[in-house]
Amino acid sequence: MRQPLQHNGGRGPLARLLFALLRGVLTILIVIDEIARPFYRPLIRWLSSLRIIQRIEMAIARLQRLVILVLLAIPFAIAEPLKLLGLWMMADGRGRSGLVVFAFAHLISFLLVERIYHAGRDKLLTYGWLAWAMGWLDRLRRRALDWVRSSAAYAFALRSRDAARQWWRSLRA
């Protein structure tokens, strides 16, 4: 297991505050992902099992790597700015509209970007720069997850989740 990011005791109060805020935001995002995963994973599994999607993925896998990269870049270039737009809209007081835009952007990511990447992954990773970037992002993601999972806020969120699940089971029983 990797070591979580360590806090340097020599950091000033502003740096400690910024790191605490970063940890809080990451914790919230990871907890939201943990809550949403039971909903979107079955959708992705179902979508992946559709014969037409399997055929499209096989066709994508047969394409040249540059074509796959362009196919991946188009929905990615749409989805990522839309996510930021949705967050900005929510911060600007347009919560419902922002949430719809944010959810739509994630749906594009799940349904298009993830499937295209999955289909063309082997060819895409023959680009040295992309293989390096994906490895770096994976290491960064793991370190951030380890850092957040070592926090008291994350432990509290897990206890709350487990208590809510237990409460729900007791209602259903």
Buried (B, 14 or more C-beta within 10 A) or exposed (E): EEEBBEEEEEEEEEEEEEBEEBBEEBBBEBBEEEEEEEEBEEEBEEBEEEEEBEEBBEEBBEBEBEEBBEBBEEBBEBBBEBBEBBBEBBEEEBEEBBBEBBBBBBBBBBBBBBBBBEBBBEBBBEBEEBEEEBEEEEEEEEBBBBBBBBBEBBEEBEEEEEEEEEEEEEEEE
